[in-house]
Amino acid sequence: EPEVTQTPSHQVTQMGQEVILRCVPISNHLYFYWYRQILGQKVEFLVSFYNNEISEKSEIFDDQFSVERPDGSNFTLKIRSTKLEDSAMYFCASSQILNTEAFFGQGTRLTVV
Amino acid sequence: AQSVAQPEDQVNVAEGNPLTVKCTYSVSGNPYLFWYVQYPNRGLQFLLKYITGDNLVKGSYGFEAEFNKSQTSFHLKKPSALVSDSALYFCAVRDRAGAGSYQLTFGKGTKLSVIP
């Protein structure tokens, strides 16, 4: 069964450093998303991406965040200068069309120290 | 703005008994509704969805959910719980009226424990 894959599974970084979280969405999907879940809190929407551009973003997704689809398969989330409060589980997701379910990856646990 | 409430942090049920995990939602238009399950150290797995049509939807692993528009609810149910159903369950909503709105709003999750 096709699945969304994320790497790495766990990333530890020092405050102020840049991190790139990587995702390979399901191959025939057109919509891509990033969500995050701070420990013990809700899953929160960050950004959606369609047709090689951001289609929607939340207030969490400030200038420190960016997304890119550098080739036909990868979808990345970059945090330019990490803060302690960026520590969370980051989930990538994709959907075939807008009005269908999104399939989620297993997540990348980001720890900022 | 859209929102989801899962009023129970934890639900305990004996194996073989029916289970219900509650979810209510708020949207300005009509909703798309979803249930996801999260096992320890795993991602979110899709269980079932309501888009339109029959109010009772069936999903994976014997789960079902009933859309109730008047009560703005979408409770998850299963007739006979298994120990392997123990996990964290998330309800999510997207407002159909939000044309071009892509984001899912999740509830805080309900931990289901099935006791042998």
gemmi code that builds the backbone of each chain (N, CA, C; Angstrom):
import gemmi

chains = {
    "A": [
        ("GLU", (0.852, -1.185, 0.000), (0.000, 0.000, 0.000), (0.896, 1.247, 0.000)),
        ("PRO", (0.603, 2.208, -0.858), (1.426, 3.428, -0.891), (1.380, 4.155, 0.444)),
        ("GLU", (2.483, 4.803, 0.800), (2.499, 5.533, 2.054), (3.376, 6.763, 1.922)),
        ("VAL", (3.157, 7.696, 2.829), (3.979, 8.895, 2.925), (5.175, 8.562, 3.821)),
        ("THR", (6.363, 8.868, 3.365), (7.545, 8.571, 4.154), (8.249, 9.863, 4.535)),
        ("GLN", (8.739, 9.903, 5.772), (9.418, 11.084, 6.284), (10.797, 10.709, 6.827)),
        ("THR", (11.748, 11.593, 6.588), (13.080, 11.416, 7.151), (13.608, 12.751, 7.667)),
        ("PRO", (14.415, 12.747, 8.738), (14.664, 11.598, 9.602), (13.495, 11.352, 10.532)),
        ("SER", (13.546, 10.276, 11.296), (12.486, 10.026, 12.265), (12.679, 10.902, 13.500)),
        ("HIS", (13.928, 11.240, 13.794), (14.223, 12.087, 14.942), (15.392, 12.993, 14.583)),
        ("GLN", (15.240, 14.282, 14.891), (16.281, 15.259, 14.608), (16.493, 16.098, 15.866)),
        ("VAL", (17.751, 16.164, 16.282), (18.109, 17.032, 17.397), (18.973, 18.152, 16.843)),
        ("THR", (18.646, 19.387, 17.185), (19.391, 20.508, 16.655), (19.557, 21.574, 17.728)),
        ("GLN", (20.584, 22.387, 17.563), (20.811, 23.473, 18.518), (19.982, 24.692, 18.110)),
        ("MET", (19.544, 25.412, 19.094), (18.769, 26.619, 18.870), (19.533, 27.549, 17.921)),
        ("GLY", (18.818, 28.083, 16.952), (19.425, 28.983, 15.982), (19.887, 28.299, 14.709)),
        ("GLN", (19.950, 26.991, 14.732), (20.376, 26.258, 13.546), (19.207, 26.060, 12.585)),
        ("GLU", (19.554, 25.836, 11.342), (18.564, 25.539, 10.309), (18.337, 24.030, 10.237)),
        ("VAL", (17.086, 23.646, 10.048), (16.787, 22.234, 9.848), (15.909, 22.073, 8.608)),
        ("ILE", (16.068, 20.952, 7.959), (15.215, 20.591, 6.823), (14.612, 19.226, 7.102)),
        ("LEU", (13.307, 19.198, 7.090), (12.582, 17.949, 7.269), (12.100, 17.498, 5.895)),
        ("ARG", (12.261, 16.220, 5.643), (11.991, 15.714, 4.300), (10.817, 14.754, 4.288)),
        ("CYS", (10.137, 14.751, 3.158), (8.936, 13.942, 2.998), (8.859, 13.478, 1.549)),
        ("VAL", (8.420, 12.246, 1.375), (8.081, 11.765, 0.039), (6.593, 11.436, 0.057)),
        ("PRO", (5.766, 12.290, -0.557), (4.322, 12.033, -0.576), (3.987, 10.835, -1.464)),
        ("ILE", (2.735, 10.414, -1.410), (2.274, 9.350, -2.292), (2.304, 9.858, -3.731)),
        ("SER", (2.736, 9.008, -4.643), (3.186, 9.476, -5.955), (2.107, 10.148, -6.792)),
        ("ASN", (0.868, 9.746, -6.731), (-0.155, 10.359, -7.593), (-0.966, 11.416, -6.862)),
        ("HIS", (-0.477, 11.846, -5.710), (-1.168, 12.882, -4.957), (-0.738, 14.267, -5.410)),
        ("LEU", (-1.680, 15.201, -5.305), (-1.450, 16.543, -5.825), (-1.348, 17.608, -4.727)),
        ("TYR", (-1.866, 17.312, -3.538), (-1.890, 18.284, -2.450), (-0.974, 17.788, -1.339)),
        ("PHE", (-0.189, 18.689, -0.814), (0.790, 18.324, 0.201), (0.644, 19.271, 1.375)),
        ("TYR", (0.919, 18.725, 2.579), (0.676, 19.468, 3.801), (1.775, 19.198, 4.827)),
        ("TRP", (1.961, 20.177, 5.711), (2.724, 19.963, 6.934), (1.847, 20.327, 8.118)),
        ("TYR", (1.889, 19.471, 9.135), (1.229, 19.687, 10.399), (2.270, 19.473, 11.492)),
        ("ARG", (1.987, 20.002, 12.669), (2.875, 19.706, 13.784), (2.048, 19.410, 15.038)),
        ("GLN", (2.686, 18.677, 15.942), (2.027, 18.331, 17.204), (3.039, 18.527, 18.322)),
        ("ILE", (2.879, 19.591, 19.083), (3.696, 19.793, 20.266), (3.231, 18.771, 21.304)),
        ("LEU", (4.176, 18.250, 22.059), (3.893, 17.168, 22.996), (2.700, 17.492, 23.885)),
        ("GLY", (1.706, 16.610, 23.847), (0.538, 16.779, 24.699), (-0.509, 17.733, 24.160)),
        ("GLN", (-0.273, 18.274, 22.962), (-1.214, 19.246, 22.410), (-1.832, 18.725, 21.120)),
        ("LYS", (-2.683, 19.571, 20.535), (-3.394, 19.181, 19.318), (-2.456, 19.129, 18.120)),
        ("VAL", (-2.888, 18.390, 17.114), (-2.245, 18.449, 15.805), (-2.665, 19.762, 15.144)),
        ("GLU", (-1.669, 20.543, 14.703), (-1.950, 21.880, 14.159), (-1.501, 21.980, 12.706)),
        ("PHE", (-2.309, 22.609, 11.899), (-1.983, 22.845, 10.497), (-0.903, 23.907, 10.363)),
        ("LEU", (0.060, 23.642, 9.491), (1.080, 24.640, 9.189), (0.868, 25.240, 7.799)),
        ("VAL", (0.837, 24.366, 6.778), (0.858, 24.856, 5.415), (0.337, 23.791, 4.463)),
        ("SER", (-0.253, 24.260, 3.368), (-0.613, 23.352, 2.275), (0.040, 23.850, 0.990)),
        ("PHE", (0.244, 22.947, 0.068), (1.052, 23.218, -1.131), (0.407, 22.508, -2.296)),
        ("TYR", (0.151, 23.266, -3.353), (-0.488, 22.696, -4.539), (0.029, 23.411, -5.764)),
        ("ASN", (0.296, 22.665, -6.787), (0.710, 23.257, -8.058), (1.941, 24.136, -7.873)),
        ("ASN", (2.865, 23.623, -7.066), (4.159, 24.274, -6.837), (4.089, 25.621, -6.135)),
        ("GLU", (3.029, 25.823, -5.367), (3.003, 27.025, -4.558), (2.183, 26.790, -3.294)),
        ("ILE", (2.434, 27.641, -2.308), (1.674, 27.570, -1.072), (0.237, 27.987, -1.354)),
        ("SER", (-0.709, 27.135, -0.941), (-2.111, 27.452, -1.153), (-2.764, 28.008, 0.106)),
        ("GLU", (-2.228, 27.659, 1.241), (-2.756, 28.177, 2.494), (-1.697, 27.982, 3.579)),
        ("LYS", (-1.641, 28.910, 4.523), (-0.732, 28.743, 5.647), (-1.373, 29.294, 6.911)),
        ("SER", (-0.954, 28.758, 8.043), (-1.488, 29.223, 9.312), (-0.590, 30.321, 9.863)),
        ("GLU", (-1.035, 30.908, 10.961), (-0.245, 31.969, 11.583), (1.038, 31.430, 12.204)),
        ("ILE", (1.087, 30.119, 12.425), (2.319, 29.518, 12.937), (3.419, 29.603, 11.880)),
        ("PHE", (3.033, 29.480, 10.651), (3.967, 29.410, 9.515), (4.465, 30.815, 9.203)),
        ("ASP", (5.435, 31.285, 9.994), (5.944, 32.638, 9.785), (7.174, 32.609, 8.866)),
        ("ASP", (7.890, 33.712, 8.827), (8.999, 33.848, 7.879), (10.144, 32.872, 8.152)),
        ("GLN", (10.155, 32.251, 9.313), (11.199, 31.278, 9.622), (10.966, 29.946, 8.912)),
        ("PHE", (9.761, 29.748, 8.423), (9.399, 28.490, 7.774), (9.342, 28.672, 6.257)),
        ("SER", (9.714, 27.625, 5.552), (9.512, 27.605, 4.107), (9.308, 26.162, 3.664)),
        ("VAL", (8.653, 26.006, 2.527), (8.454, 24.676, 1.958), (8.914, 24.704, 0.512)),
        ("GLU", (9.260, 23.514, 0.050), (9.777, 23.401, -1.302), (9.500, 22.005, -1.817)),
        ("ARG", (9.282, 21.935, -3.118), (9.195, 20.633, -3.772), (10.280, 20.653, -4.841)),
        ("PRO", (11.485, 20.289, -4.446), (12.652, 20.497, -5.320), (12.672, 19.595, -6.546)),
        ("ASP", (11.965, 18.473, -6.473), (11.916, 17.581, -7.630), (10.533, 16.956, -7.659)),
        ("GLY", (10.364, 15.917, -8.446), (9.029, 15.351, -8.596), (8.561, 14.505, -7.438)),
        ("SER", (9.440, 14.265, -6.455), (9.035, 13.345, -5.402), (9.148, 13.917, -3.995)),
        ("ASN", (10.116, 14.771, -3.731), (10.333, 15.234, -2.367), (9.552, 16.506, -2.056)),
        ("PHE", (9.208, 16.641, -0.776), (8.532, 17.829, -0.280), (9.194, 18.160, 1.053)),
        ("THR", (9.768, 19.345, 1.171), (10.573, 19.650, 2.355), (10.006, 20.826, 3.134)),
        ("LEU", (10.258, 20.788, 4.436), (9.949, 21.890, 5.332), (11.262, 22.370, 5.920)),
        ("LYS", (11.555, 23.658, 5.762), (12.769, 24.234, 6.309), (12.416, 25.213, 7.414)),
        ("ILE", (13.143, 25.090, 8.512), (13.043, 26.082, 9.578), (14.397, 26.759, 9.634)),
        ("ARG", (14.424, 28.057, 9.391), (15.705, 28.758, 9.193), (16.512, 28.890, 10.469)),
        ("SER", (15.898, 29.305, 11.528), (16.609, 29.545, 12.789), (15.728, 29.002, 13.900)),
        ("THR", (16.019, 27.773, 14.293), (15.112, 27.077, 15.200), (15.083, 27.705, 16.591)),
        ("LYS", (13.901, 27.625, 17.190), (13.705, 28.088, 18.559), (13.329, 26.877, 19.415)),
        ("LEU", (13.455, 27.048, 20.721), (13.093, 25.951, 21.613), (11.641, 25.516, 21.393)),
        ("GLU", (10.781, 26.503, 21.145), (9.352, 26.205, 20.986), (9.007, 25.540, 19.667)),
        ("ASP", (9.993, 25.356, 18.801), (9.754, 24.597, 17.568), (9.833, 23.092, 17.815)),
        ("SER", (10.237, 22.701, 19.007), (10.294, 21.274, 19.339), (8.899, 20.686, 19.259)),
        ("ALA", (8.750, 19.660, 18.417), (7.432, 19.077, 18.169), (7.608, 17.882, 17.255)),
        ("MET", (6.509, 17.157, 17.056), (6.453, 16.134, 16.018), (5.890, 16.812, 14.774)),
        ("TYR", (6.577, 16.689, 13.670), (6.146, 17.303, 12.411), (5.655, 16.199, 11.469)),
        ("PHE", (4.434, 16.359, 11.018), (3.822, 15.380, 10.123), (3.667, 15.966, 8.728)),
        ("CYS", (4.080, 15.205, 7.760), (3.806, 15.503, 6.365), (2.569, 14.698, 5.955)),
        ("ALA", (1.778, 15.242, 5.056), (0.600, 14.541, 4.569), (0.385, 14.874, 3.108)),
        ("SER", (-0.351, 14.011, 2.426), (-0.703, 14.301, 1.041), (-2.101, 13.775, 0.763)),
        ("SER", (-2.750, 14.377, -0.221), (-4.054, 13.894, -0.660), (-4.120, 13.976, -2.169)),
        ("GLN", (-4.970, 13.089, -2.713), (-5.035, 12.984, -4.175), (-5.715, 14.205, -4.770)),
        ("ILE", (-6.880, 14.510, -4.213), (-7.582, 15.728, -4.576), (-8.010, 16.406, -3.291)),
        ("LEU", (-8.596, 17.570, -3.408), (-8.844, 18.368, -2.211), (-9.862, 17.706, -1.292)),
        ("ASN", (-10.895, 17.127, -1.860), (-12.002, 16.664, -1.041), (-11.892, 15.197, -0.653)),
        ("THR", (-10.682, 14.749, -0.438), (-10.477, 13.383, 0.031), (-9.600, 13.411, 1.275)),
        ("GLU", (-9.458, 12.248, 1.857), (-8.673, 12.175, 3.085), (-7.208, 12.415, 2.787)),
        ("ALA", (-6.536, 12.966, 3.776), (-5.090, 13.131, 3.706), (-4.428, 11.928, 4.360)),
        ("PHE", (-3.343, 11.472, 3.750), (-2.559, 10.373, 4.313), (-1.308, 10.970, 4.952)),
        ("PHE", (-1.047, 10.550, 6.167), (0.038, 11.133, 6.954), (1.253, 10.211, 7.013)),
        ("GLY", (2.421, 10.829, 7.079), (3.632, 10.087, 7.355), (3.756, 9.769, 8.831)),
        ("GLN", (4.829, 9.073, 9.184), (4.996, 8.643, 10.574), (5.553, 9.742, 11.458)),
        ("GLY", (5.959, 10.857, 10.844), (6.395, 12.011, 11.615), (7.895, 12.094, 11.811)),
        ("THR", (8.369, 13.319, 11.991), (9.749, 13.593, 12.414), (9.678, 14.304, 13.753)),
        ("ARG", (10.313, 13.710, 14.746), (10.354, 14.374, 16.058), (11.539, 15.326, 16.073)),
        ("LEU", (11.263, 16.603, 16.131), (12.297, 17.634, 16.179), (12.492, 18.083, 17.621)),
        ("THR", (13.733, 17.996, 18.086), (14.074, 18.460, 19.429), (15.100, 19.571, 19.290)),
        ("VAL", (14.759, 20.748, 19.770), (15.655, 21.898, 19.736), (16.233, 22.089, 21.136)),
        ("VAL", (17.566, 22.100, 21.217), (18.209, 22.207, 22.537), (19.028, 23.492, 22.641)),
    ],
    "B": [
        ("ALA", (-14.764, 30.302, 11.859), (-13.646, 29.401, 12.173), (-14.190, 28.014, 12.489)),
        ("GLN", (-13.421, 27.022, 12.161), (-13.839, 25.653, 12.409), (-13.176, 25.123, 13.662)),
        ("SER", (-13.870, 24.243, 14.377), (-13.304, 23.678, 15.602), (-13.871, 22.290, 15.830)),
        ("VAL", (-13.156, 21.527, 16.637), (-13.553, 20.169, 16.985), (-13.379, 19.989, 18.486)),
        ("ALA", (-14.347, 19.332, 19.099), (-14.252, 19.019, 20.520), (-14.337, 17.515, 20.722)),
        ("GLN", (-13.390, 16.992, 21.454), (-13.448, 15.608, 21.903), (-13.499, 15.688, 23.423)),
        ("PRO", (-14.674, 15.498, 23.983), (-14.866, 15.822, 25.401), (-14.165, 14.883, 26.367)),
        ("GLU", (-13.777, 13.719, 25.915), (-13.150, 12.741, 26.809), (-11.662, 12.608, 26.493)),
        ("ASP", (-10.840, 12.813, 27.520), (-9.407, 12.589, 27.325), (-9.117, 11.098, 27.210)),
        ("GLN", (-9.883, 10.287, 27.942), (-9.642, 8.851, 27.959), (-10.973, 8.109, 28.022)),
        ("VAL", (-11.008, 6.995, 27.298), (-12.153, 6.095, 27.336), (-11.622, 4.694, 27.631)),
        ("ASN", (-12.191, 4.069, 28.644), (-11.830, 2.690, 28.980), (-13.011, 1.791, 28.681)),
        ("VAL", (-12.723, 0.660, 28.046), (-13.797, -0.282, 27.706), (-13.246, -1.698, 27.809)),
        ("ALA", (-14.086, -2.608, 28.219), (-13.673, -4.008, 28.303), (-13.700, -4.644, 26.921)),
        ("GLU", (-12.752, -5.517, 26.702), (-12.689, -6.237, 25.428), (-14.006, -6.945, 25.162)),
        ("GLY", (-14.492, -6.805, 23.927), (-15.751, -7.433, 23.543), (-16.960, -6.525, 23.703)),
        ("ASN", (-16.797, -5.464, 24.486), (-17.902, -4.514, 24.669), (-17.907, -3.486, 23.544)),
        ("PRO", (-19.065, -2.857, 23.302), (-19.089, -1.783, 22.303), (-18.342, -0.548, 22.817)),
        ("LEU", (-17.776, 0.198, 21.885), (-17.073, 1.415, 22.269), (-17.625, 2.611, 21.495)),
        ("THR", (-17.551, 3.762, 22.130), (-17.910, 5.032, 21.491), (-16.880, 6.072, 21.886)),
        ("VAL", (-16.369, 6.774, 20.908), (-15.488, 7.913, 21.139), (-16.201, 9.134, 20.547)),
        ("LYS", (-16.398, 10.137, 21.389), (-17.259, 11.251, 21.003), (-16.507, 12.377, 20.307)),
        ("CYS", (-17.237, 13.027, 19.396), (-16.689, 14.168, 18.664), (-17.828, 15.101, 18.289)),
        ("THR", (-17.664, 16.369, 18.581), (-18.585, 17.384, 18.067), (-17.768, 18.431, 17.338)),
        ("TYR", (-18.403, 19.119, 16.421), (-17.671, 20.033, 15.564), (-18.436, 21.339, 15.406)),
        ("SER", (-17.720, 22.333, 14.908), (-18.340, 23.611, 14.579), (-17.720, 24.128, 13.290)),
        ("VAL", (-18.562, 24.363, 12.300), (-18.121, 24.969, 11.040), (-19.178, 25.964, 10.600)),
        ("SER", (-18.807, 26.850, 9.706), (-19.783, 27.834, 9.235), (-20.664, 27.252, 8.141)),
        ("GLY", (-20.115, 26.294, 7.391), (-20.893, 25.664, 6.329), (-21.146, 24.204, 6.655)),
        ("ASN", (-21.098, 23.362, 5.655), (-21.217, 21.921, 5.865), (-19.833, 21.302, 6.024)),
        ("PRO", (-19.753, 20.253, 6.820), (-18.426, 19.719, 7.131), (-17.997, 18.526, 6.292)),
        ("TYR", (-16.688, 18.423, 6.122), (-16.051, 17.151, 5.836), (-15.499, 16.668, 7.180)),
        ("LEU", (-15.766, 15.426, 7.531), (-15.371, 14.911, 8.839), (-14.526, 13.658, 8.694)),
        ("PHE", (-13.550, 13.525, 9.559), (-12.588, 12.426, 9.474), (-12.279, 11.908, 10.875)),
        ("TRP", (-11.934, 10.615, 10.920), (-11.338, 10.031, 12.113), (-9.981, 9.440, 11.729)),
        ("TYR", (-9.008, 9.739, 12.599), (-7.666, 9.173, 12.454), (-7.297, 8.473, 13.756)),
        ("VAL", (-6.416, 7.478, 13.641), (-5.911, 6.778, 14.823), (-4.390, 6.871, 14.840)),
        ("GLN", (-3.846, 7.009, 16.034), (-2.394, 7.101, 16.194), (-1.943, 6.068, 17.203)),
        ("TYR", (-1.140, 5.121, 16.746), (-0.527, 4.148, 17.642), (0.798, 4.724, 18.133)),
        ("PRO", (1.323, 4.238, 19.253), (2.572, 4.784, 19.794), (3.696, 4.801, 18.767)),
        ("ASN", (4.365, 5.943, 18.671), (5.505, 6.116, 17.762), (5.139, 5.898, 16.297)),
        ("ARG", (3.891, 6.122, 15.980), (3.459, 5.993, 14.587), (2.783, 7.287, 14.158)),
        ("GLY", (2.575, 7.406, 12.861), (1.858, 8.555, 12.333), (0.362, 8.402, 12.492)),
        ("LEU", (-0.364, 9.322, 11.886), (-1.827, 9.305, 11.920), (-2.326, 8.404, 10.793)),
        ("GLN", (-3.144, 7.439, 11.156), (-3.707, 6.542, 10.147), (-5.177, 6.878, 9.929)),
        ("PHE", (-5.564, 7.018, 8.691), (-6.933, 7.329, 8.332), (-7.842, 6.134, 8.644)),
        ("LEU", (-8.979, 6.427, 9.295), (-9.947, 5.384, 9.629), (-11.193, 5.468, 8.745)),
        ("LEU", (-11.799, 6.654, 8.703), (-13.026, 6.812, 7.929), (-13.321, 8.293, 7.739)),
        ("LYS", (-14.289, 8.552, 6.846), (-14.635, 9.933, 6.535), (-16.121, 10.050, 6.230)),
        ("TYR", (-16.643, 11.246, 6.464), (-17.963, 11.622, 5.967), (-17.774, 12.807, 5.028)),
        ("ILE", (-18.236, 12.605, 3.805), (-18.188, 13.696, 2.824), (-19.613, 14.123, 2.481)),
        ("THR", (-20.417, 13.159, 2.088), (-21.807, 13.409, 1.764), (-22.515, 12.069, 1.724)),
        ("GLY", (-23.859, 12.089, 1.648), (-24.580, 10.831, 1.498), (-25.010, 10.242, 2.817)),
        ("ASP", (-24.942, 8.922, 2.918), (-25.410, 8.188, 4.079), (-24.736, 8.688, 5.353)),
        ("ASN", (-25.553, 8.920, 6.381), (-25.000, 9.469, 7.627), (-24.146, 8.465, 8.383)),
        ("LEU", (-24.342, 7.173, 8.145), (-23.539, 6.154, 8.803), (-22.432, 5.727, 7.841)),
        ("VAL", (-21.214, 5.959, 8.256), (-20.086, 5.598, 7.404), (-19.287, 4.496, 8.074)),
        ("LYS", (-18.812, 3.601, 7.246), (-18.018, 2.485, 7.750), (-16.582, 2.653, 7.300)),
        ("GLY", (-15.672, 2.231, 8.179), (-14.264, 2.422, 7.864), (-13.447, 1.184, 8.138)),
        ("SER", (-12.169, 1.430, 8.389), (-11.230, 0.333, 8.586), (-11.435, -0.323, 9.952)),
        ("TYR", (-11.005, -1.587, 10.046), (-10.929, -2.338, 11.302), (-12.270, -2.440, 12.027)),
        ("GLY", (-13.376, -2.379, 11.296), (-14.687, -2.537, 11.902), (-15.265, -1.291, 12.541)),
        ("PHE", (-14.596, -0.167, 12.407), (-15.092, 1.090, 12.964), (-16.156, 1.701, 12.061)),
        ("GLU", (-17.049, 2.441, 12.679), (-18.052, 3.203, 11.960), (-18.303, 4.503, 12.718)),
        ("ALA", (-18.924, 5.445, 12.027), (-19.249, 6.721, 12.669), (-20.544, 7.231, 12.081)),
        ("GLU", (-21.280, 7.945, 12.904), (-22.558, 8.483, 12.460), (-22.529, 9.997, 12.471)),
        ("PHE", (-22.814, 10.567, 11.326), (-22.902, 12.010, 11.192), (-24.293, 12.452, 11.627)),
        ("ASN", (-24.347, 13.369, 12.589), (-25.616, 13.896, 13.066), (-25.564, 15.410, 12.942)),
        ("LYS", (-26.234, 15.911, 11.912), (-26.130, 17.342, 11.615), (-26.775, 18.192, 12.700)),
        ("SER", (-27.908, 17.744, 13.227), (-28.614, 18.554, 14.225), (-27.831, 18.661, 15.526)),
        ("GLN", (-27.084, 17.617, 15.855), (-26.271, 17.643, 17.070), (-24.818, 17.999, 16.781)),
        ("THR", (-24.521, 18.270, 15.556), (-23.144, 18.560, 15.098), (-22.150, 17.574, 15.700)),
        ("SER", (-22.474, 16.301, 15.541), (-21.619, 15.265, 16.121), (-21.193, 14.255, 15.066)),
        ("PHE", (-20.115, 13.569, 15.379), (-19.577, 12.530, 14.484), (-18.865, 11.521, 15.382)),
        ("HIS", (-19.651, 10.788, 16.158), (-19.082, 9.852, 17.137), (-18.573, 8.587, 16.451)),
        ("LEU", (-17.449, 8.131, 16.914), (-16.829, 6.899, 16.408), (-17.322, 5.715, 17.236)),
        ("LYS", (-17.654, 4.629, 16.552), (-18.193, 3.472, 17.260), (-17.613, 2.181, 16.708)),
        ("LYS", (-17.678, 1.156, 17.577), (-17.313, -0.186, 17.147), (-18.123, -1.151, 18.007)),
        ("PRO", (-18.748, -2.142, 17.408), (-19.643, -3.020, 18.179), (-18.931, -3.867, 19.228)),
        ("SER", (-17.681, -4.260, 18.941), (-16.969, -5.153, 19.847), (-15.498, -4.770, 19.867)),
        ("ALA", (-15.048, -4.229, 20.987), (-13.679, -3.699, 21.072), (-12.648, -4.818, 21.191)),
        ("LEU", (-11.486, -4.560, 20.592), (-10.346, -5.453, 20.702), (-9.231, -4.759, 21.480)),
        ("VAL", (-8.397, -5.549, 22.146), (-7.258, -4.953, 22.862), (-6.380, -4.160, 21.889)),
        ("SER", (-6.268, -4.650, 20.666), (-5.445, -3.980, 19.653), (-6.026, -2.649, 19.194)),
        ("ASP", (-7.245, -2.320, 19.590), (-7.825, -1.010, 19.279), (-7.290, 0.091, 20.194)),
        ("SER", (-6.590, -0.290, 21.240), (-6.049, 0.692, 22.180), (-5.087, 1.626, 21.455)),
        ("ALA", (-5.391, 2.908, 21.463), (-4.605, 3.903, 20.715), (-5.192, 5.277, 21.008)),
        ("LEU", (-4.640, 6.274, 20.325), (-5.118, 7.653, 20.434), (-5.940, 7.972, 19.188)),
        ("TYR", (-7.147, 8.458, 19.382), (-8.070, 8.699, 18.276), (-8.332, 10.187, 18.124)),
        ("PHE", (-8.228, 10.648, 16.872), (-8.422, 12.056, 16.571), (-9.571, 12.238, 15.593)),
        ("CYS", (-10.442, 13.165, 15.926), (-11.493, 13.612, 15.018), (-10.993, 14.886, 14.327)),
        ("ALA", (-11.354, 15.067, 13.063), (-10.901, 16.250, 12.328), (-12.009, 16.734, 11.410)),
        ("VAL", (-12.006, 18.027, 11.140), (-13.053, 18.631, 10.313), (-12.439, 19.609, 9.329)),
        ("ARG", (-13.077, 19.687, 8.177), (-12.766, 20.764, 7.237), (-14.097, 21.347, 6.788)),
        ("ASP", (-14.142, 22.664, 6.697), (-15.380, 23.352, 6.344), (-15.554, 23.329, 4.830)),
        ("ARG", (-16.608, 22.718, 4.371), (-16.864, 22.647, 2.931), (-17.121, 24.034, 2.348)),
        ("ALA", (-17.587, 24.936, 3.178), (-17.886, 26.280, 2.695), (-16.625, 27.083, 2.491)),
        ("GLY", (-15.528, 26.611, 3.087), (-14.270, 27.347, 2.931), (-13.604, 27.007, 1.631)),
        ("ALA", (-14.148, 27.530, 0.549), (-13.594, 27.228, -0.765), (-12.131, 27.632, -0.796)),
        ("GLY", (-11.304, 26.687, -1.158), (-9.887, 26.961, -1.159), (-9.248, 26.798, 0.192)),
        ("SER", (-10.025, 26.428, 1.210), (-9.426, 26.171, 2.521), (-9.021, 24.714, 2.582)),
        ("TYR", (-7.769, 24.509, 2.872), (-7.215, 23.175, 2.773), (-7.003, 22.506, 4.123)),
        ("GLN", (-7.059, 23.285, 5.184), (-6.579, 22.747, 6.433), (-7.620, 21.926, 7.163)),
        ("LEU", (-7.140, 20.866, 7.770), (-7.920, 20.093, 8.720), (-7.713, 20.677, 10.110)),
        ("THR", (-8.807, 20.761, 10.863), (-8.713, 21.119, 12.273), (-8.977, 19.865, 13.088)),
        ("PHE", (-8.044, 19.562, 13.988), (-8.123, 18.341, 14.776), (-8.642, 18.621, 16.181)),
        ("GLY", (-9.293, 17.610, 16.748), (-9.557, 17.619, 18.180), (-8.285, 17.266, 18.932)),
        ("LYS", (-8.363, 17.345, 20.262), (-7.154, 17.106, 21.069), (-6.842, 15.635, 21.238)),
        ("GLY", (-7.748, 14.776, 20.792), (-7.492, 13.347, 20.865), (-8.119, 12.699, 22.078)),
        ("THR", (-8.504, 11.436, 21.916), (-9.048, 10.624, 22.997), (-8.257, 9.330, 23.058)),
        ("LYS", (-7.733, 9.056, 24.236), (-6.979, 7.814, 24.412), (-7.954, 6.688, 24.747)),
        ("LEU", (-7.979, 5.690, 23.893), (-8.840, 4.531, 24.099), (-8.014, 3.401, 24.690)),
        ("SER", (-8.470, 2.884, 25.804), (-7.830, 1.713, 26.417), (-8.849, 0.588, 26.478)),
        ("VAL", (-8.512, -0.529, 25.830), (-9.385, -1.701, 25.850), (-8.773, -2.702, 26.819)),
        ("ILE", (-9.545, -3.044, 27.834), (-9.037, -3.872, 28.926), (-9.376, -5.333, 28.658)),
        ("PRO", (-8.361, -6.202, 28.726), (-8.628, -7.631, 28.428), (-9.570, -8.261, 29.448)),
    ],
}
model = gemmi.Model(1)
for chain_id, residues in chains.items():
    chain = gemmi.Chain(chain_id)
    for i, (resn, *xyz) in enumerate(residues, 1):
        res = gemmi.Residue()
        res.name, res.seqid = resn, gemmi.SeqId(i, " ")
        for name, pos in zip(("N", "CA", "C"), xyz):
            atom = gemmi.Atom()
            atom.name, atom.element = name, gemmi.Element(name[0])
            atom.pos, atom.b_iso = gemmi.Position(*pos), 0.0
            res.add_atom(atom)
        chain.add_residue(res)
    model.add_chain(chain)
structure = gemmi.Structure()
structure.add_model(model)
structure.setup_entities()
